[in-house]
Amino acid sequence: MENSKIKFFIKQHDEHKQVSLTGARALILMVYLLESPKNFEQIKQFLIDCGVTGKEYSIDTIRIDLNTLKQIGCVISKATKRTNNCYGLLNHPFKLKLSTIEVSTLKNIYKKIAKTASPSKLLRYHQLFIKLSDMMDNDVIKEQLLGISYLKTVDIELLKELVKNEKKFNKIKILYEPATNKEVEYDITIEKLGLRNDKLYLYCYNHNFQKRAFLNISRIKKIVATMFDKNSTLGLDLNIKFKLNNCCDYKLDENETIIEENGQYSIISGKYYNDFIGVQRMMEFGYDCVILEPEHIKQKVINNYIEMSKIYD
């Protein structure tokens, strides 16, 4: 939440229910440290993202917040070279007690962070809410915490497998249950995973229909098979020659070879499984990539940018 929203939130409650920014920061900091040890810059950025502090947040301020936690019995490790300059929550003396109002605050913060969070980060937050729920005595609060995550209806183990395949452009076979049909098998290549209307979707190329699609991950029943790994040399029939600026900023795949370079750019020859995977790889390089040949791949990249601007804008 933004500071203005926090001030508005506080005004809605009587004097006995008011929450200071120091107390709010300490609560959020404790939740953050429950996940794993964090350094000062990570904590500062997280609190800024949550809207409970600004860029003026300093080492002196974090000491105040940590002392607040220590006063209620938390044991926190010092940020030293031995701890990689990270603060860690070693112990706390109680089953964490949260009110409905505090859970609502966490939910609002999560919604803000989730908009730009990666699927792997959403997985970590999901596990964090489960841990917090396990620490509660109040069954109502337990359920409220478990209801925060956008992944609450998703098969977590399946999602982990999808995350592993994200950006690898593996061709996989999945069992999917459309809203108006029986279960069906699709051959897909994953483009990305992302949120859409507070639900997690898989953006992909559907080889059955030969077009892009986005699938509700909660409707994916299982991964039937991984059909191709682009690190294999099998089936790499498409050759693309391209110029790449800032080549040192990118990790080239085994199937990509530098054939010429100077101080400004590199000429690279790449081999890919099919047009779709080749085009996606070129788009991954963004404006640093200039396709030299073949011409039909260059045109497909242009068409894809036009198509994506219509879909995602």
N, C-alpha and C positions, 0 to 999 in steps of 0.2 A: 504494500500500500504506500501511496505518497504521504508525505508529512501532513498535508492538508487533510487527507482522509483519516489519518490517525487522530488528529486533533478533533475532527468531527465525531469520530468513534468515541473518544473520551467524553465529549460533551453530552453524549446520549445516556450516560450513566451517572447515578448519584455519587456523592462524595466518597462513599465507602467502596465503590466499585471502580474508581478511577485507576488507570494504569499509567505510570510514568514511562517516559521513553527509555530511561535507564533500565527499568524492570523489563520492558518489552525487549530491549536489546539482549539483556541477560538470558531471557527465556529462549529467544531465537538462537542465541549463541550456544546455549546448552544443547538444543536440538541439533544444531549443525555439528557440534563436536561429538555427539553420540554416533554420528555416521563414521567419522574417522578423524585423526589429528589434522589440524589445519595451521598454516602459517598466517602471519599478520595480514599480508596482502590478500590472501584468500578470504579471510574473515571480513576484512574491510569491504571488499567488492561484494561479498554475499549480503552484508548488511545494507549496502547502498542499493543493491538490486531489490532487496526486500522493502526499501523505502523508509527505514527507521534511522538512517544516518546519512550524512553527506560526505563529500570529499575531504572535509576537515577532520574526519575521524583519525585519531592519532594513537601512538603507543600509550600515551597517558590515559586516553579514554578507554582503551581496551583493558588497561590495568584496573580501572574502576569497575568495568563489567565483569572481569574475572574475579575481582574481590567480592563483588555481589554474590557470585556463585559460591565462592569459598565460604562466605558468611553463612550460607544455608547448608554447608557441609560437603560441598563438592571438592574432590581432590583433583587438581589440574597440574599437569607436568609443565615445567618451565620450557620456554623456547630456547634451546641451546643447540650447539653443533651436534651433540649426541642425538638429539631428537629431530635433526634436520630443520631446526628453527621452527618447529611446529608445537602448538599447544595441544595437549591431549586430555580428554576427560577420563581419568583413571578410575574414579569411583564416585558414587553419590549415595547418600544415606537413606533414601526413601523410594517408595513406589511413587513415581511422578504423579502429581495430582494436577489435573487441568480442568478448568471450568468449560462450560459450553461456549462462553464468550471467547475464551483463549483458543479453543479448537477452531472456532469460526475465524479468528485472526490468522491461524496457521493455514486454514483453507484458502483465504484470500491471498496470502503470500504465495502459496503453492500455485494458484491459478496464474499469478503474474509471472512466476519463474518458468512454469511449464510451457508458456507460449514459445519460448526460444530454446527450451532444453532438448538435448539429444535423447533418443530412446534409451541409451545406456544410462543417462542421468535420471530419466524417469523411472527406470528400474531401481536405481539406488534409493530414490525418494519413496518408492513403493515399499521397499524392504524396511526403510526407516519408519514409516507409519505402522507397519506390522510390529516392529520392535516397541514403538511407543504404546501401541494398543496392549501388548503383552505386559506392560508395566502398570496398567491401570487396574484399579479395583472396581471402579464403577462400570457396569456393563453398558450403560447408555453412552458413556464417553468412549468406551472401546469401539462400539459400532460406529460412532461418529468419525473416529480416526480412520477406521478401515474404509469408510465411505469417501474419504478425500481423494484418493489416488484415481487417476484416469484409467489405471490398469486393473481396476478391481474386477472387471469381467473378462480379463484376458488370461489365457493359459501362459503363465510366466515362463515355464520351461520352453514352450514353443517360441515365445517371443525372443528368448535368449538365442535360439537357433537362427531366427530371422535376422537378429542384430549381427550375428557372426557373418551372415551372407550379404549384409548391406554393403554396398560399394564394391563388392568383389565381382559383381556381374555374373555370378554363377547362374546357370539355368537349372531351376529346380521344379519338381512336380509337387503340387499341393492338393489336398482334398479340401474343397470349399463348399459352404452351404449358402447359396444365394437366398435373399429374403423371399423370393417367389418361386423357388424351384427346389428340387432334390439335390443332394450332394453331388458334386461334379469335380473331376480332376482337371486342373489347369497346369500347363507348362508356362512358367513365368521367369522373367529376369528382373530382379529387384533393382529399382532405381533409388528409392529412399523410403524411410519410415517417418511419418509426421502426423501431427494432430490436425483434426478437421472437426469442428463443432464439438470440441472436448472429447473426441474419440480418436483412438490411434488407428491410422490407416497405412496400408502398404501401397506405395506408388510403384507401379511396375509396368513392364511390357508383357502383354498377354500373347503368347505365341499361338494359342488356339484361334484368336480373333485377329492376330497381326496388327494390334494397335495398343496404345497406352490405356491403362486402367488404374483405378484405385480401389483397393479391397479392404473392407472392415476386418481388422485383425481378429476380432472376437468371433468371426465367422469362419476363420481358417481352422480346420479340425486337426490337421497334421501335415508334416512334410513327408511325402511319400518317398521321394528320392532326390538326391543331388545329381544332376545329369551331366554337368560339365564344370570343370574348374579351369579358369582361363590361364592358370599357371602351367597347365599341360600344353604340350605342343600339338596334341591331337586336334585336327580340324581347324588349325589357324590358317585359313585360306585367303583371308582378306589382307592385302598389303596397303598401308597408308604411309605416305611420305609427308612429313610436316616440319615446319620451322617452329622452334619453341624458345621464347624469350625467358630469361631468368630460370634456366634449366636447373640450376642448383637448388631452387626452391621446391623441386618436385622429386619424388622417388619413382624412378622408372621401373617398369615391370621387366621380367626376364625376357619377354617377347618384344622389347623395345631396345633398339641399338642406335647409339650416336654414330653417324657416318661422316659428319663434318661439324666443326665448331670454330667459333672465334669469340672475341670478348663480349659480343653483344647477343649472340643467339647460337643455337645448335640445330643442325638438321638431323632429324631422327627418322628411322625406318621402323615401323611397328607392324606386327602381324596379329590379326584378331579373328575370332571365331566366326562372326558374321557382321553385317552392316550395322545392326543395332548396337552391338557391343563396341564396335569401332567408333561409331558416332558418339556414344555416351562417354567414351574415353577422351575424345577430342573436346567435348563440352566440359569435361572435368578440368581441363587446362584453362578454360575460359579465354580471356582476351590475350593471353600469352601465346596462344596457338594459332598458327596460320597453316592451313592445309594446302599442300602443294599438289598432291595427286592421291587418289583419282578424283576427277571432277564430280562424279555423282555423290561421293561422300561429302564434299564441300557443300553441294546443294542441299543434301539432307540435313546437315548441321544448321544451315540457314533456315530451312523449313521448320526444324525442331524449335529453334528459338522463337519463331513466329507463333507456332502452336502453343508453346509453354506460356508465352506472354498472354495468350487468350485464356488459357486454363487457370493459371495461378494468379493473375492480376485481379 
